[in-house]
Amino acid sequence: MSDVPASTSPKKRGPQWVNSYESQLSDSELLWLHSALLAHQPSDKAIIAKMPVWRDGPRKGQPVSKATLSNIRDRLEAEEDYQAAEASALAMVRERQAREPELSEPDLEEYGQRVFTELTILRKDMSGFVKLRSARNRAQLASAKLALQVQAEERQRQALALEREKFEIRSCEIVLKALKDARAKQIESSDVPQEEKIRLLRQHYFADVDALEKSGGVELPP
């Protein structure tokens, strides 16, 4: 295993990074951390002494724990092994495709999946294989959850926009009606205070509703 594998790129890789220790690090800090964890040197104690404390969140000011470092190392190693198995399987699929160009895409895909599984089991034991698949599945699940959240927020935004449009149209209709209403014009041009104008306008426009409500003639919504 190389000291600085390609999988240690410091790019933030998805929603699983939100609120994580890694998300609070600079690119150079993150690259050093990943390289040290995968190389298994220096010791975790030395890594903790070198790395910055939590900069935000409930653990702000605390040093990174050995458990956190272990979780990060496990994920990095799983990703590295997964990528290596994928690359090897892809190379073998291309080699077989060159030998047997008549093979269909489904057959090639099935062959690639079988080779990938066998390579992974050879690299690790079965529990390691399950860990690799679980790491990828967790990332996919987090991505799916983020997509659903984005969709829900978009639907809410559209609903609010529709409600605003209805409100604006209704308000314009009321203004147009008031401009043609002689009683409303009379009230607006009177010398009474603004509060009295509003009271008179409410009485003018909603008198029928008030009368029906008081008489019990209609059941108004709460």
SELONU-741750 format. One record per residue (C-alpha): x, y, z; residue in three letters. Coordinates in steps of 0.02 Angstrom, whole numbers. Layout:
BEGIN
      c1      c2      c3  resn
       X       Y       Z   ALA
...
//
This chain:
BEGIN
      c1      c2      c3  resn
       0       0       0   MET
      77     165     -54   SER
     106     309      65   ASP
      -1     432     -33   VAL
    -127     336    -138   PRO
    -242     421    -261   ALA
    -391     390    -148   SER
    -323     516     -21   THR
    -377     663    -127   SER
    -435     797      -5   PRO
    -590     837    -105   LYS
    -747     834       4   LYS
    -841     684     -63   ARG
   -1023     700     -17   GLY
   -1159     724     113   PRO
   -1077     599     233   GLN
    -945     733     264   TRP
   -1069     857     339   VAL
   -1024     895     521   ASN
    -880     770     515   SER
    -705     803     581   TYR
    -634     790     405   GLU
    -751     925     340   SER
    -670    1050     459   GLN
    -494    1023     393   LEU
    -401    1117     258   SER
    -349    1023     101   ASP
    -169    1009     160   SER
    -221     947     334   GLU
    -339     821     257   LEU
    -209     754     135   LEU
     -81     733     274   TRP
    -207     646     387   LEU
    -263     523     252   HIS
     -83     485     201   SER
     -31     454     382   ALA
    -180     343     419   LEU
    -155     235     265   LEU
      33     222     294   ALA
       2     176     477   HIS
     135     301     528   GLN
     162     399     632   PRO
      66     324     776   SER
    -113     376     812   ASP
     -50     466     968   LYS
      70     568     862   ALA
     -67     603     734   ILE
    -183     668     871   ILE
     -44     781     935   ALA
     -15     853     761   LYS
    -194     874     701   MET
    -300    1025     750   PRO
    -440    1010     877   VAL
    -623    1010     826   TRP
    -658    1185     761   ARG
    -848    1178     768   ASP
    -994    1077     834   GLY
   -1027     997    1004   PRO
    -846     936    1017   ARG
    -770    1107     979   LYS
    -599    1126    1061   GLY
    -576     938    1090   GLN
    -436     838    1006   PRO
    -486     708     879   VAL
    -510     538     961   SER
    -427     372     919   LYS
    -600     302     879   ALA
    -628     438     748   THR
    -457     405     672   LEU
    -495     218     667   SER
    -661     248     579   ASN
    -578     361     450   ILE
    -438     234     419   ARG
    -562      91     398   ASP
    -661     191     271   ARG
    -507     243     174   LEU
    -440      66     166   GLU
    -610       0     114   ALA
    -621     129     -23   GLU
    -443      93     -82   GLU
    -474     -95     -89   ASP
    -642     -68    -174   TYR
    -564      43    -308   GLN
    -421     -77    -337   ALA
    -541    -223    -359   ALA
    -648    -119    -477   GLU
    -497     -71    -582   ALA
    -436    -251    -593   SER
    -609    -316    -637   ALA
    -629    -183    -772   LEU
    -461    -230    -848   ALA
    -511    -413    -854   MET
    -679    -371    -933   VAL
    -594    -269   -1070   ARG
    -471    -411   -1100   GLU
    -612    -537   -1120   ARG
    -709    -417   -1231   GLN
    -558    -406   -1345   ALA
    -546    -597   -1351   ARG
    -733    -625   -1372   GLU
    -809    -473   -1458   PRO
    -972    -568   -1486   GLU
   -1013    -565   -1299   LEU
   -1165    -460   -1255   SER
   -1161    -314   -1133   GLU
   -1264    -409   -1001   PRO
   -1142    -556   -1011   ASP
    -993    -440    -991   LEU
   -1075    -352    -845   GLU
   -1113    -517    -758   GLU
    -934    -573    -787   TYR
    -867    -410    -717   GLY
    -973    -424    -560   GLN
    -915    -603    -532   ARG
    -732    -558    -556   VAL
    -750    -408    -440   PHE
    -826    -516    -303   THR
    -693    -649    -318   GLU
    -552    -522    -318   LEU
    -622    -436    -165   THR
    -638    -599     -70   ILE
    -460    -644    -117   LEU
    -398    -475     -55   ARG
    -498    -485     106   LYS
    -600    -615     195   ASP
    -790    -620     178   MET
    -816    -496     320   SER
    -699    -377     230   GLY
    -801    -396      72   PHE
    -961    -355     166   VAL
    -875    -202     241   LYS
    -826    -141      69   LEU
   -1001    -160       0   ARG
   -1076     -78     155   SER
    -961      72     141   ALA
   -1016     100     -39   ARG
   -1199      71       4   ASN
   -1193     197     147   ARG
   -1121     328      30   ALA
   -1257     291     -98   GLN
   -1392     300      37   LEU
   -1328     467      99   ALA
   -1328     532     -79   SER
   -1507     470    -106   ALA
   -1565     552      56   LYS
   -1488     717       1   LEU
   -1574     705    -168   ALA
   -1743     674     -82   LEU
   -1715     823      31   GLN
   -1675     934    -118   VAL
   -1833     873    -206   GLN
   -1940     908     -51   ALA
   -1868    1083     -34   GLU
   -1903    1116    -218   GLU
   -2084    1058    -199   ARG
   -2104    1171     -48   GLN
   -2031    1317    -144   ARG
   -2151    1287    -288   GLN
   -2299    1276    -168   ALA
   -2251    1440     -84   LEU
   -2229    1523    -254   ALA
   -2403    1463    -305   LEU
   -2480    1529    -145   GLU
   -2395    1696    -170   ARG
   -2458    1705    -348   GLU
   -2637    1670    -290   LYS
   -2621    1803    -153   PHE
   -2555    1934    -274   GLU
   -2693    1898    -402   ILE
   -2828    1907    -268   ARG
   -2755    2069    -200   SER
   -2755    2147    -374   CYS
   -2935    2092    -400   GLU
   -2985    2176    -237   ILE
   -2896    2337    -286   VAL
   -2980    2340    -457   LEU
   -3150    2312    -377   LYS
   -3119    2450    -251   ALA
   -3072    2573    -389   LEU
   -3247    2550    -463   LYS
   -3336    2555    -295   ASP
   -3416    2726    -262   ALA
   -3438    2692     -75   ARG
   -3254    2641     -59   ALA
   -3201    2801    -149   LYS
   -3311    2903     -34   GLN
   -3233    2824     120   ILE
   -3056    2844      51   GLU
   -3081    3031      14   SER
   -3162    3070     182   SER
   -3071    3167     318   ASP
   -3088    3033     452   VAL
   -2930    2950     525   PRO
   -2852    2800     438   GLN
   -2915    2680     572   GLU
   -3093    2740     543   GLU
   -3075    2720     355   LYS
   -3020    2539     380   ILE
   -3167    2507     498   ARG
   -3291    2579     373   LEU
   -3215    2481     228   LEU
   -3224    2319     328   ARG
   -3403    2355     372   GLN
   -3442    2395     189   HIS
   -3360    2239     115   TYR
   -3394    2112     252   PHE
   -3562    2165     322   ALA
   -3654    2022     237   ASP
   -3530    1893     303   VAL
   -3542    1963     480   ASP
   -3732    1958     472   ALA
   -3736    1778     411   LEU
   -3611    1725     544   GLU
   -3711    1805     683   LYS
   -3875    1731     621   SER
   -3801    1557     605   GLY
   -3854    1552     423   GLY
   -3685    1484     367   VAL
   -3551    1383     448   GLU
   -3390    1480     426   LEU
   -3223    1391     431   PRO
   -3123    1416     591   PRO
//
